[in-house]
Amino acid sequence: MNDERCAPRFHFHIYDGLTARDPNGTELPDYAAARRMALRVGGELISGDGREVKLEGGMASRSH
């Protein structure tokens, strides 16, 4: 039996008039890391000009 531990995978879906689903998710060690990632990406999306924001598991973009 393999006792290898897997990191939890968190999916960061974005709902802002349109839905941007995160099908790949991002492996992070815990909920605190997921919260930090959500706050960072959310802040970048709010302050950005429609550019893509790099997630470890994929891309998030705001297209307004």
Secondary structure as a PSIPRED ss2 file (coil, helix, strand):
# PSIPRED VFORMAT (PSIPRED V4.0)

   1 M C   1.000  0.000  0.000
   2 N C   1.000  0.000  0.000
   3 D C   1.000  0.000  0.000
   4 E C   1.000  0.000  0.000
   5 R C   1.000  0.000  0.000
   6 C C   1.000  0.000  0.000
   7 A C   1.000  0.000  0.000
   8 P C   1.000  0.000  0.000
   9 R E   0.000  0.000  1.000
  10 F E   0.000  0.000  1.000
  11 H C   1.000  0.000  0.000
  12 F C   1.000  0.000  0.000
  13 H C   1.000  0.000  0.000
  14 I E   0.000  0.000  1.000
  15 Y E   0.000  0.000  1.000
  16 D C   1.000  0.000  0.000
  17 G C   1.000  0.000  0.000
  18 L C   1.000  0.000  0.000
  19 T E   0.000  0.000  1.000
  20 A E   0.000  0.000  1.000
  21 R C   1.000  0.000  0.000
  22 D C   1.000  0.000  0.000
  23 P C   1.000  0.000  0.000
  24 N C   1.000  0.000  0.000
  25 G C   1.000  0.000  0.000
  26 T E   0.000  0.000  1.000
  27 E E   0.000  0.000  1.000
  28 L C   1.000  0.000  0.000
  29 P C   1.000  0.000  0.000
  30 D C   1.000  0.000  0.000
  31 Y H   0.000  1.000  0.000
  32 A H   0.000  1.000  0.000
  33 A H   0.000  1.000  0.000
  34 A H   0.000  1.000  0.000
  35 R H   0.000  1.000  0.000
  36 R H   0.000  1.000  0.000
  37 M H   0.000  1.000  0.000
  38 A H   0.000  1.000  0.000
  39 L H   0.000  1.000  0.000
  40 R H   0.000  1.000  0.000
  41 V H   0.000  1.000  0.000
  42 G H   0.000  1.000  0.000
  43 G H   0.000  1.000  0.000
  44 E H   0.000  1.000  0.000
  45 L H   0.000  1.000  0.000
  46 I H   0.000  1.000  0.000
  47 S H   0.000  1.000  0.000
  48 G C   1.000  0.000  0.000
  49 D C   1.000  0.000  0.000
  50 G C   1.000  0.000  0.000
  51 R C   1.000  0.000  0.000
  52 E E   0.000  0.000  1.000
  53 V E   0.000  0.000  1.000
  54 K E   0.000  0.000  1.000
  55 L C   1.000  0.000  0.000
  56 E C   1.000  0.000  0.000
  57 G C   1.000  0.000  0.000
  58 G C   1.000  0.000  0.000
  59 M E   0.000  0.000  1.000
  60 A E   0.000  0.000  1.000
  61 S E   0.000  0.000  1.000
  62 R C   1.000  0.000  0.000
  63 S C   1.000  0.000  0.000
  64 H C   1.000  0.000  0.000
